[in-house]
Amino acid sequence: MTVTILPGAIDALLAGDHGSPFDVLGPHPVAGGISIRAFQPMAQALTVIFTDTGTRYAMNRVRGEGFFEVVVPQPVPRYHYEAVLGSGETTTFADPYAFGPQITDYDLHLLSEGRDLHSYEKLGAHIRQIDGVQGVHFAVWAPNARRVSVIGDFNGWNPFVNPMRRHDSAGIWELFIPGVTEGQIYRYDIISRFNNYYAQKSDPYAFYSELRPKNASVVADLDGYAWGDQAWMEARRTRDLLREPMSIYEVHLGSWRHDAEGNWLNYRELADALVDYAKEMGFTHLELMPISEHPFDGSWGYQTTGYFAVTSRYGSPKDFMYFVDQCHQNGIGVILDWVPAHFPKDGHALSYFDGTHLYEHADPRQAEHPDWGTYIFNYGRNEVRNFLISNALFWLQVYHFDGLRVDAVSSMLYLNFSREDGQWIPNAYGGSENLEAIAFLTEFNAIVHREFPGTMTIAEESTSWPMVSRPTYLGGLGFTFKWNMGWMHDTLDYIAVDHIYRRWSHSKITFAMWYAHTENFVLSLSHDEVVHLKGSLISKAFGDWWQQFATLRLLYGYQMTFPGKKLNFMGQEFGQWREWSETRALDWDLLHFPTHAGAQRWLRDLNRLYQTEPALTEEDLAPQGFQWIEPNDVEQSVYTYIRFATDRSDFVIVALNFTPVPRYNYRIGVPEPGYYREIINSDSAHYGGSNVGSGGGVHTEFLAWHTWDQSLSLTVPPLGMVVLKRVRPSEAADEPPGNNASGGSTSLF
């Protein structure tokens, strides 16, 4: 028997140390024909079979470890192997090393330049048919690896069986493995060129993963789901998000509700229960805390290991597509909480991926986040930016998300974020701004808005960084919206103050208007405010039990009528007392109590008011949409203001009383004479209040007040708010005569 390959090459292959397996395995021209070589350690005997003719060639077992070779006549048609295993079982399979490269030079160029917006279509595991053979094409970026192999249940997890082809120009490895099917489990087995580093890594581009605590990647086919949201997706392209209502319900899917046995609801169960609930409550959007794969439940998804994998906790990728589809078909948008600021150090994931700091910086002054014990992405690296931007587009394209809320933007913008002097490296100009992260964020926002018109990006940014939500062409970061953290902190601080002393904190409410239109704000009362011993939202309110519920209703009324989009975390709508925990479901049993049910009805009706009153949305993010009536009533802690629609004759009057004392005969000036109907009142008995109000409405008196010639005399309920709207002359026939300034209150919703 003549061996047509040098023994040293075989030795390197069998040792798992050959960086170019296609030079050894598969078909190769030799004197007298074509040498076909294979490494199959589980095979006792191996035969080459020409697929079209059935011609058989028994292979020679060159090495006892399982290296086979046979020389066949030229030309070689398509062929496959027949192996006799040690058990005596016979199996057939195609040769992975008979297939040429599937990634083109142009693909490699784009990936290296960081310009492949759909890199997830090239990298990762993709079910394909090549030359009539079905299998999975694997590709991974590992430029500093000496050898990369695909291991999985299809090859006995043997790292020597399926070493990959390396593309030197881009550091990308690829291999098409025939016969691998959806649902099979795999990893990448990596030997680095440095320090003998060795690791078995999950696929950074995997579409699915094992359920924790397991963490291998799973082959998944994302094609074939029959979407039914075409009308939504088409209408989305032309939506004016800045002028439309947006009331967001923030949800952690695993703890929103459990089944009768205390288990998580799956995506399809959530598509029924959660979507129906959000629709009934009048929310326009769901914002999902991160549903990309993560190993630790207690991270709530914010320590992501599988950026392209929807978490397997609640079902499959297509189950999740069904969830989003049902949201859209019921008129509800879906926003993903996205985490490009940092990633965990778990050894199976991105950290130290190929024996080098590939995705993160090498210098700990840049690489590690001191607060969270995580790594920070190296935004200056083309391939890393490509990974993240492609990931953002992936969720919008494949899963039809309507927007991305970007977590921890502040930590990205500043090199000295949470660092003391000497713990950070200044930028090229000596400053603390992270220029590479800024470039990444502006590029991300520009691409998202260009590729997916009608979608939104929302920044969680807590500093005074300017123009976060202004277009990139004006010098802004390009986000659609920014969370208003200042409003949130001031408001929650204010409601915690004893009512007697609120006069000395009066500006905590008025201050927000000084900057309310410098950004496109979202008024967020998020999960961050009800964790880590901060207590529930209702428990933050000063006072006794009744006062706390009244304050909760007043808080929501203030939020819904103040400029900015709205966000509330689950459970807050019915006054959950316990601090939120991901380990248990919300306390839905509280809705048996009238006070909790009333609070829930209140937010539901506020959402309906918000969506039906143009004055609360059309000019929401413009200065002309808001005007104070009286911001300076420090002694009584009452605030009054007007919200205007584009048609300034369409407006509503808002009065807020932050003390437990009813304010009778409270006079305010108004722009137009006529009858003002009380369209909602937080103190209505319908919501658990004491039913103090202005008897459903009040007529103006020709008594000049504030800056107008006419005024209203109101009854503003204790720890309550009322919204009034002038009845147009054509609607006035049914209104009561005279000035009914006192009496009970009802809800129009």
Rosetta blueprint (number, residue, H / E / L):
1 M L
2 T L
3 V L
4 T L
5 I L
6 L L
7 P H
8 G H
9 A H
10 I H
11 D H
12 A H
13 L H
14 L H
15 A L
16 G L
17 D L
18 H L
19 G L
20 S L
21 P H
22 F H
23 D H
24 V L
25 L L
26 G E
27 P E
28 H E
29 P E
30 V E
31 A L
32 G L
33 G E
34 I E
35 S E
36 I E
37 R E
38 A E
39 F E
40 Q L
41 P L
42 M L
43 A E
44 Q E
45 A E
46 L E
47 T E
48 V E
49 I E
50 F E
51 T L
52 D L
53 T L
54 G L
55 T L
56 R E
57 Y E
58 A E
59 M L
60 N E
61 R E
62 V E
63 R E
64 G L
65 E L
66 G L
67 F E
68 F E
69 E E
70 V E
71 V E
72 V E
73 P L
74 Q L
75 P L
76 V L
77 P L
78 R L
79 Y E
80 H E
81 Y E
82 E E
83 A E
84 V E
85 L E
86 G L
87 S L
88 G L
89 E L
90 T E
91 T E
92 T E
93 F E
94 A E
95 D L
96 P H
97 Y H
98 A H
99 F L
100 G L
101 P L
102 Q L
103 I L
104 T L
105 D H
106 Y H
107 D H
108 L H
109 H H
110 L H
111 L H
112 S H
113 E H
114 G L
115 R L
116 D L
117 L L
118 H L
119 S H
120 Y H
121 E H
122 K L
123 L L
124 G E
125 A E
126 H E
127 I E
128 R E
129 Q E
130 I E
131 D L
132 G L
133 V E
134 Q E
135 G E
136 V E
137 H E
138 F E
139 A E
140 V E
141 W E
142 A L
143 P L
144 N L
145 A E
146 R E
147 R E
148 V E
149 S E
150 V E
151 I E
152 G E
153 D L
154 F L
155 N L
156 G L
157 W L
158 N L
159 P L
160 F L
161 V L
162 N L
163 P E
164 M L
165 R E
166 R E
167 H E
168 D L
169 S L
170 A L
171 G L
172 I E
173 W E
174 E E
175 L E
176 F E
177 I E
178 P E
179 G L
180 V L
181 T L
182 E L
183 G L
184 Q L
185 I E
186 Y E
187 R E
188 Y E
189 D E
190 I E
191 I E
192 S E
193 R L
194 F L
195 N L
196 N L
197 Y L
198 Y E
199 A E
200 Q E
201 K E
202 S L
203 D L
204 P L
205 Y L
206 A L
207 F L
208 Y L
209 S E
210 E L
211 L L
212 R L
213 P L
214 K L
215 N L
216 A L
217 S E
218 V E
219 V L
220 A L
221 D L
222 L L
223 D L
224 G L
225 Y L
226 A L
227 W L
228 G L
229 D L
230 Q H
231 A H
232 W H
233 M H
234 E H
235 A H
236 R H
237 R L
238 T L
239 R L
240 D L
241 L H
242 L H
243 R H
244 E L
245 P L
246 M L
247 S E
248 I E
249 Y E
250 E E
251 V E
252 H L
253 L H
254 G H
255 S H
256 W H
257 R L
258 H E
259 D L
260 A L
261 E L
262 G L
263 N L
264 W E
265 L L
266 N L
267 Y H
268 R H
269 E H
270 L H
271 A H
272 D H
273 A H
274 L H
275 V H
276 D H
277 Y H
278 A H
279 K H
280 E H
281 M H
282 G L
283 F L
284 T L
285 H E
286 L E
287 E E
288 L E
289 M L
290 P L
291 I L
292 S E
293 E E
294 H L
295 P L
296 F L
297 D H
298 G H
299 S H
300 W L
301 G L
302 Y L
303 Q L
304 T L
305 T L
306 G E
307 Y E
308 F E
309 A E
310 V E
311 T L
312 S H
313 R H
314 Y H
315 G L
316 S L
317 P H
318 K H
319 D H
320 F H
321 M H
322 Y H
323 F H
324 V H
325 D H
326 Q H
327 C H
328 H H
329 Q H
330 N L
331 G L
332 I L
333 G E
334 V E
335 I E
336 L E
337 D E
338 W E
339 V L
340 P L
341 A L
342 H L
343 F E
344 P L
345 K L
346 D L
347 G L
348 H L
349 A L
350 L L
351 S L
352 Y L
353 F L
354 D L
355 G L
356 T L
357 H L
358 L L
359 Y L
360 E E
361 H L
362 A L
363 D L
364 P H
365 R H
366 Q H
367 A H
368 E E
369 H E
370 P L
371 D L
372 W L
373 G L
374 T E
375 Y E
376 I L
377 F E
378 N L
379 Y L
380 G L
381 R L
382 N H
383 E H
384 V H
385 R H
386 N H
387 F H
388 L H
389 I H
390 S H
391 N H
392 A H
393 L H
394 F H
395 W H
396 L H
397 Q H
398 V H
399 Y L
400 H L
401 F L
402 D L
403 G E
404 L E
405 R E
406 V E
407 D L
408 A L
409 V H
410 S H
411 S H
412 M H
413 L H
414 Y E
415 L L
416 N L
417 F L
418 S L
419 R L
420 E L
421 D L
422 G L
423 Q L
424 W L
425 I L
426 P L
427 N L
428 A L
429 Y L
430 G L
431 G L
432 S L
433 E E
434 N L
435 L H
436 E H
437 A H
438 I H
439 A H
440 F H
441 L H
442 T H
443 E H
444 F H
445 N H
446 A H
447 I H
448 V H
449 H H
450 R H
451 E H
452 F L
453 P L
454 G L
455 T L
456 M E
457 T E
458 I E
459 A E
460 E L
461 E L
462 S L
463 T L
464 S L
465 W L
466 P L
467 M L
468 V L
469 S L
470 R L
471 P L
472 T H
473 Y H
474 L H
475 G L
476 G L
477 L L
478 G L
479 F L
480 T L
481 F E
482 K E
483 W E
484 N L
485 M H
486 G H
487 W H
488 M H
489 H H
490 D H
491 T H
492 L H
493 D H
494 Y H
495 I H
496 A L
497 V L
498 D L
499 H H
500 I H
501 Y H
502 R H
503 R H
504 W H
505 S H
506 H L
507 S H
508 K H
509 I H
510 T H
511 F H
512 A H
513 M H
514 W H
515 Y L
516 A L
517 H L
518 T L
519 E L
520 N L
521 F E
522 V E
523 L E
524 S E
525 L E
526 S L
527 H H
528 D H
529 E H
530 V H
531 V L
532 H L
533 L L
534 K L
535 G L
536 S L
537 L L
538 I H
539 S H
540 K H
541 A L
542 F L
543 G L
544 D L
545 W H
546 W H
547 Q H
548 Q H
549 F H
550 A H
551 T H
552 L H
553 R H
554 L H
555 L H
556 Y H
557 G H
558 Y H
559 Q H
560 M H
561 T H
562 F L
563 P L
564 G L
565 K E
566 K E
567 L E
568 N E
569 F E
570 M L
571 G L
572 Q H
573 E H
574 F H
575 G L
576 Q L
577 W L
578 R L
579 E L
580 W L
581 S L
582 E L
583 T L
584 R L
585 A L
586 L L
587 D L
588 W H
589 D H
590 L H
591 L H
592 H H
593 F L
594 P H
595 T H
596 H H
597 A H
598 G H
599 A H
600 Q H
601 R H
602 W H
603 L H
604 R H
605 D H
606 L H
607 N H
608 R H
609 L H
610 Y H
611 Q H
612 T H
613 E L
614 P H
615 A H
616 L H
617 T L
618 E L
619 E L
620 D L
621 L L
622 A L
623 P H
624 Q H
625 G H
626 F E
627 Q E
628 W E
629 I E
630 E E
631 P E
632 N E
633 D E
634 V L
635 E L
636 Q L
637 S L
638 V E
639 Y E
640 T E
641 Y E
642 I E
643 R E
644 F E
645 A L
646 T L
647 D L
648 R L
649 S L
650 D L
651 F E
652 V E
653 I E
654 V E
655 A E
656 L E
657 N E
658 F L
659 T L
660 P L
661 V L
662 P L
663 R E
664 Y E
665 N E
666 Y E
667 R E
668 I E
669 G E
670 V E
671 P L
672 E L
673 P L
674 G L
675 Y E
676 Y E
677 R E
678 E E
679 I E
680 I E
681 N E
682 S L
683 D L
684 S L
685 A H
686 H H
687 Y H
688 G L
689 G L
690 S L
691 N L
692 V L
693 G L
694 S L
695 G L
696 G L
697 G E
698 V E
699 H E
700 T L
701 E E
702 F L
703 L L
704 A L
705 W E
706 H L
707 T L
708 W E
709 D L
710 Q E
711 S E
712 L E
713 S E
714 L E
715 T E
716 V E
717 P L
718 P L
719 L L
720 G E
721 M E
722 V E
723 V E
724 L E
725 K E
726 R E
727 V L
728 R L
729 P H
730 S H
731 E H
732 A H
733 A H
734 D H
735 E L
736 P L
737 P L
738 G L
739 N L
740 N L
741 A L
742 S L
743 G L
744 G L
745 S L
746 T L
747 S L
748 L L
749 F L
